[in-house]
Amino acid sequence: MMMIMLAVGLVLLVVGADVLVKGASRLAVAVGISPLVIGLTIVAFGTSAPEMAVSVGAAWSNAADLALGNVVGSNIFNVLFILGISAIIAPLAVAQQLIRLDVPLMIAVSIVVWLMALDGRIGHLDGLLLFAGALGYTLFLILHSRKEKNPAVIAEYEREFGATPQKPPSRWTDPALILGGLALLVIGSQLLVKGAVLIAQHLGVSELVIGLTIVAAGTSLPEVATSVIASLRGERDIAVGNVVGSNLFNLMAVLGLSGAVSPEGLPVPASALALDIPVMVGVAVLCLPIFFTGYVISRSEGAVFLFFFIAYTFYVVLSASQAQILEPYSNIMLKIVVPAVGFYLLTLALRYFFEGE
């Protein structure tokens, strides 16, 4: 029964997000909003709608560890797994705007969240500040996009959603899709949260661990589909932009609103402060040197991302089960693997620097 609730909840979340994006996009086009603005706002919100529904629902239901774990785990999953898989399929192009603005902003917001969590809680004021940041960032994107007229972006939008409609098919169709998508998201999130809590209780592990693993991967399915399909189609910049945009939305909007609506704020477990949030910050920082080396994420760099995701997930599972090999595994990772990968990344950066001279 627990697994059925979890599976049905995930299906409803994915379907609900897709229906919501279609309805909102068509309605926006019908009233004259440019496709570029739609892609930067509505589509970005749509792919992160499952995280929003689950984390806010969990926070409201006093399952705060699940809400926090979902955001932190999703951000780690998005970069390491989704970009890793997408880059292995085809090397990913990185737009210069991401290097100049979005990735540094993702790093900065990740560090801000870490600092907010140091007192053991993402409080109401913290949540409101993060959510205000999301509103400000969205407004900036809209104002900035109005200055750009990019036919390639419009063509890309039309490949995803079809030709821009000259008039709405019905004044009720698109609002009905939006309401239907939101309803599916609410129902799906409730089922998924209940199923995840029951599984955590049954397995004897914390809600934080379930949120970091099963729930985080499940709510990131729209990002997986968007980035992998974009990589297969050769739209490699979309794969990267989708992940960075979703991570920013998760940190500011999802975590912010969750902290604001939670009855007592979001408590931050000591284990999350010691490992998971620092890993999230480290993953964000890791993006900058890799993205900067030629503005391409190569297959080998994608393999590094995927390796770290597997290593991190294995550590979380070992820690939850209190396995005896946890300590030697940690020593190998910290004393051998991490320094080796750091040396590899430093070599890449130096090679790019000297070749660029």
N, C-alpha and C positions, 0 to 999 in steps of 0.2 A: 504493500500500500504506500509506503514511504517513497519508494522509487517511482511509482506511478504518479504520485503527486508532483515529484520533482520533474519527471519527464513531461507531463502535461503542462506544468507551469512554464518550462522552457519553450515548448512549442508555442504556447499562447503569447509569450513575450516576443519571440521572433516574428510571428505572424502579425501581432499587434503593432510592432515597430514598423514593419513594412507597409501595412495599411495606413498608418499615421503619416509616414513620409509621403506616400503617394497622394493622399488627400490634401495634405498641407501644401505640397509642391504645386499641384494642379490649381488649388485655390489662389496661391500666391501669384502664379503666372496669370491667372484670369483677371486679377485686379491690378496687374501691371508691374509687379515686382520682378526685377531682373533675375535671370537664372543664376548669375554669379552669387548674388546675395542669398538665394535659396540654397545653393550648395554650401555656402559658408555657415549658414545658420540652421535652417530647417533640417537639411540632410544630416548635418553634424549632430544635431539634437536627436534625430531619429535613431541613429546607430547607437547612441548612448542612453536612449530611453529605457531599455531594460535595467541598466545600472541604477538610473534614477528611481524607477518604480520599486525595485527590490530594496535599495538602501533606505529610501524615505519610508517605505512600508515597514522595514525592519526596525528603523529608529523609532517610529511611531508605536510599534508593538513591543518596545523595550527589549529588542534583540540587537542591542547596539554593537556588539562584537561582530555580528554578521554584516551590519551596515558598513563598518569600518573595513573589515576584511574584504568585502566585495570591491570597494574602491581601490584599496591598495593592491589587491591581487589582480584586478582588471588592468591596472596600469602596468604592472610587471608583465602580465600575460600579453598585453597589446604590443609592447616593444620587443620582448624576447621571443615570443612564440610567433606572433603574426608577422612581424617584420622578418624574422628568421626564415619562416616558411616561404614568404613572398619573395625574398631575395634569393633563396635557393632555386625557386622556379625561374626567376629572371632577375638579373641585377637591377636595383631600384634607383631611379633618378631622384635626386634631392633638389628641390627648388631653392634658389638662393634666399628667398623670403623666409623659408623655414630656418635657415642658418642665422639670418639677421634678427628675426623677431620671435618666431613661435617656439623653437627649441630652447633658446635662452629663457623665454618666459616660462616654459614648462619646467626647466631646472629651478628657476627662481620660486615659482609657486610650490614646487615639491619641497624646497628648503623651508619656505614659510610654513607649510603644513607641519613639517617636522618640528619647527620651533614652537608652533602652537600646541603640539602634542606633548612637549617636554614636561608640562605640569600634570600630565596624566589624563587630560580631557580636552576634547574639542567642544568648547562651550557655545552658548547661544550667540555671544558677541563674535566669537571666531567664525561661526557659521555664517552670520550675517555679513561679515567683512568679505569672506570668500565668495558668497553669492553676489554681493555688490561688484566684486571683481569680474565675475562672469557676465553681468549685465554691461559693465563698462567695456569689456573685451568685445562682446557682441556688437555694441554700438560702434566701436572703433572699426570693426570689420565692415559693417554696413556703410559707414561714412567713407572708408577707404575704397570700398568696391565701387562706389558711385563715380569715382574718378577714373575707373578703368573700363575700357570697352574692348573686350577680348573675344573675338569671334571663335577662337579655339575652345574657350571655356563654354560658350553657348552651344557649340557643336557637341562637346563632350556631354553636356547636360541632356541634349536631345537624344544622344545615343543611349543614355541611361533611362530616360523617362518617356521618350518618344517626342514627336514634333510638338512645338509650342502651340497649344490650342488657341484659335482665334476668338473663341467664346466658350464659356463654360457649358457643358452638356446639360446641366440642370443646377438650379441654385441650391438644391438640397443634396445633390450627390456628394460633393466634396466635404461639406460639413458632416454628413452622415459617416463618411469614411474616417474623418478625424475623431468623431465621438466613438465610433466602433473600435478604432485602434486604441484609443485611451481606455476603453472598457476592457479590451483584451489584455492590455498592459496591467491594469489594476488586478484583474482576476488572476492572471498568470503570476504576478509578483506575490500575491497572497498564497497561492498554492506552492510556489517555489520556496518561500520563506518557511512555511509550515513543514514542508517536506525536508528541507535542509536542517531545521532545528530537530526534527524527529530522528534524522539520520545521525546527527551529532550526538544526541542522547543515547541512541542505540549502540553506536561505536565507542562511546565513552571519550570522545574528543571534543575540543572546544568549538563553539560556533565560529570563532575567529579562523580556525584551521579550515572548516568547511567553507567559510566565506572566501578565504584565500585561494582555494583550489576549485572545488566543484562549482560553486556559485559564480566565482569570478570567470571561469572558463565558459560557463553556460550563458551568462549575460553578455559576454563578448562575442557571441556567435555572429551578430550583425557585422561587427568589425572584421571578423574572420572572412565572412562571405564577401564583403565589399573589397577588402584588400587583396585577397587571393584572386578573385575574379578580375579585378583591375590589373593585377600582375599578369595573368594569363592573356588578357586582351591587349597587353602592351601599354596600358595606361599607368605607367609605373610611378608617376608623381602622385597620382591619386592614392595609391596604396600607402605611401609615407604620410601624406597630408591627413588622411583619414585617421591614422593612429595618433599623430601628434595632437590633432584637434580634439579627438575623443578623450585623450588623457587630460588635456586642459579642462574640458567640460566636466570630466569626472571629479577633478580636484576642486574646482571652484563651484560649479553648480550642484553636482550630486552630493559631495561631502559637505558643502556649505549648507544646502537646504536640509540635509539629514541632521546636521548639528543644530540648526535653528529650530527644527520641529521636535527633536527628541526631548522628552519631558525634563531630563536632567543633563542634557548635552550628551556627547558621545565619549564614554570612558575609553581610555587607550590602555590596553593591557601592557604590562612590562615586557612581555615577549615581543609585541609589535614594535615597541620603542627600541628594543635591543637588536632586532633583526629585520623585520619586514619593512618598516618605514625607511630605515637606512638603505635597504636593498632597492626600494622604489626610487629613492634619491640617486643612488649610484647608477641605476639603469638609465635615469634621465640624463645624468652627466655623461654616461658612456656614449650617448647618441651624438654629442657634439663633435668629438674627435673623429668618429667613424663617418658621420655625415660630411665632415669638412674635407676628408681625403678624396678630393676629386669630385665631390658632389654626387657620389654614387655609392650605394651599399652593395658590395660585391657578394658573390656566392660564398666566399670564404668567411666574410664578415657575418653574413646571414647564418652560417654554420656556428660561428662563435655565439651569436645570440641564442640560437636554439640549444646549444650545449649548456649555456648558463641557465636557461629555463628548466631543462631537465635536471640539472644539478641542484637548483634551488627547490624545485618541487620534491625531489628525492629527500632533501634535507628536512623539509616541512613534514613529510610523511614519517621519516625516521624519528624526528623530535616528538611527534604526536604519539608514536607507538613506543617511545623510550627504548629504542633498540640499542643493543650493546655496541654496535659498530658506529654509532653516532659520533663518538669522540675521535676515533681514528679517521673517519670520513671527513670530519671538520678540519683536522690537522692537515690532511692531504690537500683539501681545497684551499685553505688559507696559506699554507707554506709552499705549495708547489704550483697548483693550477692557476690561482689568481695572479701571482707574480709572473707566471709564464705568459698569460694572456695580456697582462699589462705591458710586458716587454714587446709583445707582438704589436699592440696598438701604438706604442711609442715608436716602433720601427716604421709603421705605416705613416705616422704623422711626420717623422723626420724625412722619410723618402719623398713625401708629397711636398714638404717645405723646400728641400734642396732641388727637386725637379722643377719647382715653380720659380726658382731664382733665375 
